[in-house]
């Protein structure tokens, strides 16, 4: 998929779109444009946009780091889902204990 030719990542259903916009092009440019400065966004900035904590280390090359960030389930979204599941399971467990009394 080559978005440098004017194709949108949205033209490919089922393919990750956020990550595609983070990948550096072969010329060294990045598709993620910095909102204020005339440059692409760094790996760290991309990670922050996707809610990765600043202490998280990407132990791969830059291109793979962009791919990991783009393909990951957002950490804060993962946390919210896990909390909701835990709450639901605890409520079901509590209701189950009450019904056996």
C-alpha positions, 0 to 999 in steps of 0.5 A, a space after each residue: 500500500 503506497 499512500 505517496 501516490 495519493 491513495 488513502 489508507 482508508 481505501 483498504 478496509 481491514 488494514 491499520 490506518 493509524 500506523 500507516 500514517 506513522 510509517 516513515 516513507 523510504 525518502 525519510 519523510 513521515 506521513 504524520 505531520 507535526 502540527 506546528 513545526 515543518 517536520 514529521 512526528 517522532 516515534 516518541 510523539 507518535 507514542 504519546 498520541 497513542 497514549 503510551 507512557 513516556 517510560 515505554 521503550 521501543 526496542 527496535 528500529 524506527 520503522 518497526 517502532 512506528 509499526 508497533 505504535 500504529 498496530 497496538 491497541 491503545 494502552 489507555 483503551 486497553 486499561 479501560 476495557 480491562 477495568 470494565 471486564 473486571 467490574 463485570 466479573 466481580 458483579 457476577 461473582 457477587 450476585 452468584 454468591 448472594 443467590 446461594 445463601 
